[in-house]
Amino acid sequence: MDKKRIMVIFGTRPEAIKMVPVIKALEKAAEFDPVVVVTAQHRQMLDQVLDAFNVSPDFDLNLMKDQQTLTSITVNVLSQMEKLLQQVRPDAVLVHGDTTTTLAASLAAFYQQIPVGHVEAGLRTWEKYDPFPEELNRQLTDSIAEWYFAPTERSRQNLLKEHHDDKQIYVTGNTAIDVLAHTIDDDWQLPAFKLVNPEAKLILLTMHRRENQGLPMKKTFAAINAFVLEHPEVEVVFPVHLSPKVQKAAHAAFDGNSRVHLIAPLNVIDFHNLAARSWLILTDSGGIQEEAPSLGKPVLVLRDTTERPEGVQAGTLKLVGNDGAAAVKWLATFLNDQAAYEQMAQAKNPYGDGHAADRIVDILRQKLS
């Protein structure tokens, strides 16, 4: 039996985390020959995930450059993927989510008339520049895709509003939930745990998005810093994104506060176990909005919009904006109202059951047989 060659393409840490379950499921399927391609849009943080899950790319384009722009990433991915797709001639291409790699790789596959499957299709804020450039990346990718692997029913409805073919849309759950089964360990140890008073309420902070850099980030960090200084019962651990702008803002705001711990970015296993030990999470990340509810952790989303409104409706997430004011208000509420905290912590995760990757592979099996 000739195996169907499935090219899986990604370039950033979040994409890698969510595509690992798909790669593993393809490797187990006798009908498929997975070909893993990384663009290395984010080099160091991507490599952390590959090492953690023992994934060896078949092709590494190694495109990351200092001071790279969205234009340069797009042009380089398009150029390199054209050659690679002509060389490998896969039966299908899988991309994930909303990165510049996702859009450019999808367009390259379209130019070669190779069908594209979009994992995590259908997320929308309906605001072109929020998040930027992700919102337009995913809309354009869905214009190219042949198959839509939507994580939730709401994502499916978003795709139907745009008149995509209902017969090609599949609600699979989110592969982010699949990953947790392989990462959480009650006995996991981290140097970060030793930084924090074991009696303290640990707040996990991440913030890095382009639209939050600058004044929004400065305001948010200042508000959090003041809150921590006023409440000795809390401490913050902040794995700081490698972006120079984020690094500069974090150190300017928090250096000198002994209860805010700035640490290097963590690999996915370490990060998930840190999240599992936290009291609450402050983040502008998309993936964490999906993962944290499975860990029973309330999430305050440092954005004005989210493409994951299911979590807001389910009560696992709260949108608190990007100036810090609402964030610290809710932190104070949860410190003083255990019932309010528990209501959010115990809300049901709407993002899946941990079997999304198996569903995706089953669908590919039907489509390519």
C-alpha positions, 0 to 999 in steps of 0.5 A, a space after each residue: 500500500 502506498 502511503 499518503 504523504 502529509 506535510 506538517 508545517 509550522 514555525 513558532 512555539 505555540 504552533 509546535 505544541 499544538 501540532 505535536 499530537 497530530 504528528 504523533 497520531 500520523 506516525 501511528 497511522 499505517 496509511 500515512 507518511 508524515 513529513 515535518 517542516 519547520 520554518 523556524 520563524 521563532 528559532 530558540 522557542 521552537 527548538 524547546 518544543 521539538 526537544 521536549 517532545 523528541 520531534 526531529 524535522 525532516 526539513 528545517 528552513 531556519 529562516 529566522 533573522 535579526 530584526 525580521 519583518 512580517 514581509 521578510 518572513 512571508 517572502 522567505 517562507 513562500 520562496 523556500 516552500 515553493 522549492 520544497 513542495 515541488 521536491 516532496 510533492 505531498 498529498 496534503 499540507 497541514 498548517 496550524 492557527 494564525 501565524 505568518 508561517 501558516 499563511 505563507 505556507 498555505 499560499 505556497 501549497 495553493 500555488 502548487 495545487 496541493 490541498 491544505 488542512 487548517 488545524 484550529 480553523 475558524 477562530 475570529 475576533 472580526 477585528 482586522 488589527 486585533 490581534 495583529 497580524 493573526 486575525 487576517 492570517 487565519 481568515 486568509 488561510 481559511 480562504 485557501 484551505 480545503 479542510 477545516 479542523 475547527 476546535 469548537 462549534 462556535 468556530 464552525 459557525 464562524 466558518 459558515 458565516 463566511 460561506 465555507 463548505 459545511 461538508 468540509 468543516 469538522 469540529 475536532 476539539 483543540 489539540 492543545 488539550 491533547 498535549 496536557 496528557 503528556 506534560 503534567 506530572 504532580 512530582 515535576 520539579 522546577 527551579 522556579 518553584 524554589 523562588 516562591 514562598 510555598 505559602 504564597 499565591 502564585 500568579 503566572 504572568 505572560 504578555 508578549 503580543 505585538 498590539 500590547 507592546 509599548 504603552 499597554 504593556 507599560 501600564 499593565 506591568 506597573 499596575 501588577 507591580 503596585 498590586 504585588 507590593 500592596 499584597 504580600 500574600 501573592 508572588 508573580 512568576 513571569 517567563 519573559 518572552 525573548 522579544 527585546 521590547 518585552 524584555 526591556 519593559 519587564 525589567 523596567 517595571 519589575 526589577 527591584 521587586 523581590 516578589 516578582 520573579 523574571 525567568 527565561 522562557 520555559 519549555 512546554 513541559 516546564 510551563 504546563 507544570 508551572 501553570 498547574 501549580 499556580 493560583 491564577 494566570 494573567 496572559 495575552 496568549 491564546 493557547 493558555 486560554 485553552 489549556 488553563 481551564 483543564 488545569 482548573 486555573 482562572 485566566 484573566 486575559 490581558 486583551 480587549 478581544 479574544 478569538 476564544 469567546 467560548 471560555 468567556 461564556 463558560 466562565 473560565 476566562 475574563 477579558 480584562 483589557 491591556 491597561 492593568 486596571 481591570 486585572 488588578 481589580 479582579 485579582 483583589 476580588 479573588 483574594 477576598 472572595 473565595 467563592 468567586 475564585 472557585 466558581 471560575 476555577 471549577 468552570 468546565 473547559 469548552 475546548 475539547 476532550 484530548 482526542 482532537 489529533 485522532 479525529 483529524 487523522 481519521 478525517 484525513 484517512 477518509 478524505 485521502 483514501 
